[in-house]
Amino acid sequence: MGIPGLLPLLKTIQKQVTLKKYVNQTLAIDGYAWLHRASCTCAFDLVMGKPTNKYLQFFIKRLQLLKRLNITPYVVFDGDSLFVKSHTEMQRKKRRLENELMAKKLWSAGDRLNAMEFFQKSVDVTPEMAKCIIDYCQVHSITYIVAPFEADAQMVYLEKMGLIQGIISEDSDLLVFGCKTLITKLNDHGEALEISRDNFTSLPESFPLGELSEQQFRNLVCLAGCDYTSGIWKVGLITAMKIVKQHSAMKDILAQMEQTDKFRLSKTFKQEVEFANYAFQYQRVFCPLSNQITTLNHIPQPLINCRAEIMKIIGCIGSVVEKRSGIRKDIIDTKNIDHKVYERIAKGELNPVDITSKLLNREKKLRIRNPLRANILVGRSDLLKKVPRQLTVRTQSGTFNAEIPLESKEVSLYIQAY
């Protein structure tokens, strides 16, 4: 996730801060980043399809931290995946499956300690898990949004619109998308590192990122490797910086590389770079003000008028649902897009991957599959009253106070009998 090696090269401009700095401000939260972090506490349950509220507890604890400091959270979740990122996603899925097989093998052999390490590496964060957080946000009036595609572009769009003043995430890709204030490495005490785009000019001569244009910055990460490109063998960010400083245009860079045996370019690298350039600039996002899908940046008219280029762009920013037919198509004209579908996706009503399905809360979904478990929980309030912390439990037969080991007394636990 992110640009390998970028954050260490920005160490001289990283500022140690506490969240108190952002009092009375609104900060975007990378929802999937927090879910990945939280999944470490319940990896076994997630992989084995067992119910758990531990990832919700993680969110509650972090959200309450922001609330105590008068910081308004704006939780942003990933939506559908992009075709341009399909190779990266396939590799990640392959690694998750390999780790899951190893985890189960070690677990069966009785090596629980090492098994847990592989379980953590095999967790797949899903829209159903995000829905669990969304349901909590709805109850507690916390602002959230599900992006049509990647959360990175969505968060940067919110920042551009002035709806947020910073982004809490572990993903350095955000800086390439145009993030101005990245808050990373946040701990449970509210301590973090801040990277401000305004400080790029203060970086040392060995990595003068502040001297690059936005296009050169994109060229830099494409050469070194990112989520959209495989990079070039033996070319890291320092080497890429030297190359980009010599030639500002990618076509000149690639032409020079092809004339030497020093660099190995894959057959698809040129196309990867072209697609990455479009994905970083024009990815589709949802505007919460107009309730319509749009793009991170305006697509120039000359590109729109060129059919060959616009088809490439659509492949990089995602097909969308046509209003007339209700199916995904390659559309640029926003008048033909079914914005109501994306409004429902943004609200967490529809599954962003399968728009024909409602998005179900993971834990509720598991209760539907195992109604006996739910009935036992609802019928045995004495079981819930044995543990510390009081909650309001609402059931079909009424409301009662119960005790459960969660971080907050504000949480409402909804248990339904099926």
C-alpha positions, 0 to 999 in steps of 0.5 A: 500500500502506498509508494515504497520508501517514500515516507522515509525520504520525507522524514526531514519534513515530518512533524511530530504532532498530537491531534490537539493541533486539529481542534475544531477541524474536520479530518478524513479517516481512511476507513479501510486503513483503520479496518486493516489495523483493527483486523489484527485483533480479530484475524482468526474470527474474520478469516474463519467466518466467525462473529466479532465486534473487535474491529468495531471496538477499535473504531469506537475507541479512535472515534471517541479520541477525536470526539474528546478533542472536538475534532469532526471525523469524516470516515471514507470507505473504498468502493469498487476496484479499478481495472487498472489496478487489477494486477495489483489486486490479484497479487494481493488476493493470491498472497492472502490465500497463500497465507490463509492456507499456511495459517490453517495448516499451522493451526491444525498442527497446534502451532497457534502462535505462528498461525496467528501471524499468518491469519493476520496476513490473510484478512480480506477487509470487505464492504460488509465489515465497512457496513458494520462501521457505517451502521455505528456512524449512522446511530451516532451521527458521524459523517461518512461516505463510500467512494465509488472507487478508491478512497484515496481519490475521494479523500483528496477530493473532499480536501480540495472542496474544503470539506476536510482540513487533513487526512488520517491515513497510512497510504503515501499514495495520497500525496501523489493524488494531491493531498495537502495535509497527511496525518500518519502513524496515529497511535492510541494516545493521539500522537502522529506524524504530519506531512504538509505539501507546503514543506516539500520545498524544504526537503534536502537536495538529495530528494528535491521533491519540491522542485518537481511539477505534479506531472514529474511527481507522478513520473517519479513514482511510476518509475519507482513503482506504485499500485498502478505500475510495476516500476523498473528493475533496480530503480528506486525513488532516489534513482528515479529522482535523478532521472526525472530531474534530467528529463521532465517528459516521460516519453524522453525518459523511456526513449533514453532508457530503451537505448541502454542495457542498464534498465529493464522495461517490461513490455507493458510498462509504457501502458502502465505509466499512461494508465497510472497518469490518468488514474492519479488525475481523473479518478471518479469520486462522489460529490456530497454537495451535489450528490453526483459522481464526478472526477477528482480533476476536470478532464481537459476537453481535448482528451474528451474529444479524442476517442482513443484517449477517452477510452483509455481514461475510462479504463483507468477511472472506472465504468459507471451505471447508465441511467437509461439501462441500469448497467455499467457502461463507458460513460463520460457525459455525467447527464447519462450517469445514474447518480441515484445509484452512487448516492445509495452507494455513498450512503452504504445502502448498496454493495459498491462491488455488486450494485444489484445487492444491498450492503449487509452488515457482516455481523448481522449477516452472520446472525441471519446464517445462524439464527439459533445463536441470535435467539439464545443471545436475545433470550438470555439477558443474564448472559450479557449482564455478567460482564462489565459496562452497561448498554441498551439492548433492543430486541423484538420483545422490548428494551433492557439494560445489559452489560458487555465489555466494550470501550464505551457506555455510549454504544447501542448494541442491536441484537435481533431475533430471527 
